[in-house]
Amino acid sequence: MFGFILRRLAVAIPTLLLLIVVSFLLMHAAPGGPFTQERPLPPQVLANLNAKYGLDEPLWRQIAGYVWGIVAHFDFGPSFVYPDRSVNQIIAAGFPVTLTYGGIAFVVAVVVGVGLGAAAAIRQNSWLDYLAVGISIGAQVLPNFVMAPILVLVFTLWLGWLPGGGWGGPIYWVMPVIALSTSFMASIARITRSSMLEVLGSNHIRTARAKGLPERSVILRHALKPAMLPVISYLGPAFVTMITGSVVIDMYFSTGGIGRSFVDSALNRDYAVMMGITILVGALTILFSLVVDVLYAWIDPKIRY
């Protein structure tokens, strides 16, 4: 297993470096610049700003300095719009918010989705199966940009139970968590159900039942673990999406997460913040892809070779 992890790391590290370089080149190739405005700045002022942020240096030196700052000091550089704040400070202010409701939404989606899908497969063609499939389909057709206004309409405007926006104690977390987790929960339930049905019809399950093992033991020890392989492959990218890709949730509920920072940076041409958030999302995607590979190898040792 240790050798398998080292081989995956040998692929992940160059991939991350390539991501940083490509992100930098794409931002540099975008039309305009961080100081492009409707009323052009005086040439001397523009030259001073470019010199301050190192934008007047050759491109290869800018890339080398940017990569070295991230690798050696985990420093994404200064913001072009907020001179008194660095990209690290902007991410540090928004990411804990996004991570909080995204992490809770992930746990809710996994627990409810796996439980719903497994129960539907075990009781196939029963009322429980039809109910679980109905809930999954209903949740699937309600993405977060549809679910969010519905929740505000019901729980804020009609019932007056929950605040419609802002960020504070747990009462502010409820609607962002529900809005973000619903569609993921539906997808996890559908994947779990189909995978469990396939495993429950396999020969080793029939053999376990023929030996007289209790049904609970057959499900928990022999069926659930192999049935989780397709679920785990879905959970890696889903986790990254939930903790970073919640632009709609940040904007609609005014949570102050990094999704809002990304939109603001795009509107203000703050390329340094855009690159910082892009690289953060990419690094998390690579990291959790590595975690998924390790979990795969742990469940099925044949994958290591």
GISULSUL-V322990 format. One record per backbone hydrogen bond with DSSP energy under -0.5 kcal/mol. CO is the residue of the C=O (numbers start at 1). NH is the residue of the N-H. If there is no record, write none. Layout:
co=CO nh=NH
co=CO nh=NH
//
This chain:
co=1 nh=5
co=2 nh=6
co=3 nh=7
co=4 nh=8
co=5 nh=9
co=6 nh=10
co=7 nh=11
co=8 nh=11
co=8 nh=12
co=9 nh=13
co=10 nh=14
co=11 nh=15
co=12 nh=16
co=13 nh=17
co=14 nh=18
co=15 nh=19
co=16 nh=20
co=17 nh=21
co=18 nh=22
co=19 nh=23
co=20 nh=24
co=21 nh=25
co=22 nh=26
co=23 nh=27
co=24 nh=28
co=25 nh=29
co=26 nh=30
co=27 nh=30
co=33 nh=36
co=38 nh=40
co=42 nh=46
co=43 nh=47
co=44 nh=48
co=45 nh=49
co=46 nh=50
co=47 nh=51
co=48 nh=52
co=49 nh=53
co=50 nh=55
co=50 nh=56
co=51 nh=54
co=54 nh=57
co=58 nh=62
co=59 nh=63
co=60 nh=64
co=61 nh=65
co=62 nh=66
co=63 nh=67
co=64 nh=68
co=65 nh=69
co=66 nh=70
co=67 nh=71
co=68 nh=72
co=68 nh=73
co=69 nh=73
co=69 nh=75
co=70 nh=74
co=74 nh=76
co=77 nh=87
co=81 nh=83
co=82 nh=79
co=82 nh=85
co=85 nh=79
co=86 nh=90
co=87 nh=91
co=88 nh=92
co=89 nh=93
co=90 nh=94
co=91 nh=95
co=92 nh=96
co=94 nh=98
co=94 nh=258
co=95 nh=99
co=96 nh=100
co=97 nh=101
co=98 nh=102
co=99 nh=103
co=100 nh=104
co=101 nh=105
co=102 nh=106
co=103 nh=107
co=104 nh=108
co=105 nh=109
co=106 nh=110
co=107 nh=111
co=108 nh=112
co=109 nh=113
co=110 nh=114
co=111 nh=115
co=112 nh=116
co=113 nh=117
co=114 nh=118
co=115 nh=119
co=116 nh=120
co=117 nh=121
co=118 nh=122
co=119 nh=123
co=121 nh=124
co=123 nh=126
co=123 nh=129
co=126 nh=130
co=127 nh=131
co=128 nh=132
co=129 nh=133
co=130 nh=134
co=131 nh=135
co=132 nh=136
co=133 nh=137
co=134 nh=138
co=135 nh=139
co=136 nh=140
co=137 nh=141
co=139 nh=142
co=143 nh=146
co=143 nh=147
co=144 nh=148
co=146 nh=150
co=147 nh=151
co=148 nh=152
co=149 nh=153
co=150 nh=154
co=151 nh=155
co=151 nh=156
co=152 nh=156
co=152 nh=157
co=153 nh=158
co=154 nh=159
co=155 nh=161
co=155 nh=162
co=169 nh=168
co=169 nh=172
co=170 nh=173
co=170 nh=174
co=172 nh=176
co=173 nh=177
co=174 nh=178
co=175 nh=179
co=176 nh=180
co=177 nh=181
co=178 nh=182
co=180 nh=184
co=181 nh=185
co=182 nh=186
co=183 nh=187
co=184 nh=188
co=185 nh=189
co=186 nh=190
co=187 nh=191
co=188 nh=192
co=189 nh=193
co=190 nh=194
co=191 nh=195
co=192 nh=196
co=193 nh=197
co=194 nh=198
co=195 nh=199
co=196 nh=200
co=197 nh=201
co=199 nh=202
co=202 nh=206
co=203 nh=207
co=204 nh=208
co=205 nh=209
co=206 nh=210
co=207 nh=211
co=208 nh=213
co=209 nh=212
co=214 nh=218
co=215 nh=219
co=216 nh=220
co=217 nh=221
co=217 nh=222
co=218 nh=222
co=218 nh=223
co=219 nh=223
co=219 nh=224
co=223 nh=227
co=224 nh=228
co=225 nh=228
co=226 nh=229
co=227 nh=231
co=228 nh=232
co=229 nh=233
co=230 nh=234
co=231 nh=235
co=232 nh=236
co=233 nh=237
co=234 nh=238
co=235 nh=239
co=236 nh=240
co=237 nh=241
co=238 nh=242
co=239 nh=243
co=240 nh=244
co=240 nh=245
co=241 nh=245
co=246 nh=250
co=247 nh=251
co=248 nh=252
co=249 nh=253
co=250 nh=254
co=250 nh=255
co=253 nh=166
co=257 nh=260
co=257 nh=261
co=258 nh=262
co=259 nh=263
co=260 nh=264
co=261 nh=265
co=262 nh=266
co=263 nh=267
co=264 nh=268
co=265 nh=270
co=266 nh=269
co=269 nh=271
co=270 nh=273
co=270 nh=274
co=271 nh=275
co=272 nh=276
co=273 nh=277
co=274 nh=278
co=275 nh=279
co=276 nh=280
co=277 nh=281
co=278 nh=282
co=279 nh=283
co=280 nh=284
co=281 nh=285
co=282 nh=286
co=283 nh=287
co=284 nh=288
co=285 nh=289
co=286 nh=290
co=287 nh=291
co=288 nh=292
co=289 nh=293
co=290 nh=294
co=291 nh=295
co=292 nh=296
co=293 nh=297
co=294 nh=298
co=295 nh=299
co=296 nh=300
co=300 nh=303
co=301 nh=304
co=302 nh=305
//
